[in-house]
Amino acid sequence: MPDPMLLSQMLVLLLVIGAVAGVLAGLLGVGGGIVLVPAFFYAFQTLGYDGPQLMQICLATSLATIVVTSARSVMSHSRKGAVDWPILKGWAPGIAIGAILGVTLAAVLRSTVLQGIFGVLGLAIGLYLGLGKPHWRLAPEMPRGFRRAVYAPLVGFLSVLMGIGGGSFGVPLMSLHGVPIHRAVATAAGFGMLIAVPGVAGFLLLTIDPAHRPPFTVGAVNLPAFAVVIAMTLLTAPLGVRIAHAMNPTPLRRLFAVFLLLVAGNMLRKSLGW
């Protein structure tokens, strides 16, 4: 049984992590998962649960929180009229299919492989957050037809492999296709639900070795971490939405990009055994 003092420290850490993740989900459109996955990883590792399926537990628990936070975020943005429902409805089937494929693959990969995937994709997201320009465009409107049939499943697939919602890939994708940033952030919250619901459903069916499973873990979802984080993100996600509609978040986005590059780089380093 882990030391009670260590558990108390982890509880405080998770409370802080949940609060920060909620604000980021509403403010930057990057989704709380980009913070939660590495945070869960280091927390469970510190507690001694560093098994070959540790990343599956982190991905699953992160996605479980995203089911709740994305629903709350969509409702908050919808009240402001910011959600682009035609985009959300058109992309929903492909994103859900990609999420199902993603959880199917994630279930059989080793933790170190998933660490490497998170590291590589996290570096790409961090570089875009830090260096991307608002005027960059790939096309004047969102992809349709064949291009949407390719992009939508890819968004769901890659997001599940990272344990993140729709913001990290969805917001850049929409912004690069002419969707105003506030509308892109709001709509990407809906992407998060389409990713997280099938992802969590799949991870709940995954069997984790009891020797490496944190207490009160159902399938791959750790219930205490989910409950603690969700309690904080429910309080702070609406705050992030209000800030996003009231200010220019570019300076904070750049600072977060540096943080993400460091975290993703460290995850990649660990996956390579350096």
WOCORSUL-V593882 format. One line per field, one symbol per residue. ss: DSSP state (2 for helix, 1 for strand, 0 for the rest). phi: phi as a letter, one per 20 degrees, with the letter a starting at -180 (. if undefined). burial: + if it has 24 or more other ideal C-beta (glycine too) atoms within 12 Angstrom, else -. Layout:
ss: ???
phi: ???
burial: ???
This chain:
ss: 0002222222222222222222222220000022222222222222000000022222222222222222222222222000002222222222222222222222000022222222222222222222200000000000002222222222222222220000222222222000002222222222222222222222220000022200001100112222222222222222222222220002222222222222222222222000
phi: .gfgffffffffffffgffffffffeedmenfgfefgfffgffffffndeefdgffffffffffffgffffffffffffemefefgffffegfffffffffffffgfdefgfffgffffffffffffffedfdgefbeafbffclffffefffffffffffdmdeeffdffggfffdneggfffffffffggffefffffgfffefedggfddfgmddmdeefffgffffgefffdffffffffedbeegffffffffgfffffffffgffeme
burial: ---------++-+++-+++++++++++++++++++++++++++++-+-+++-++++++++++++++++++++++-++----+++--++-+++-++++++++++-+++-+-++++++++++++++++-+++-+---------++----+--+++++++++++++++++++++++++++-+-++++++++++++++++++++++++-+-+---+++--++++++-+++-+++++++-++++++-+++---+--++--++-+++-++++++-++---
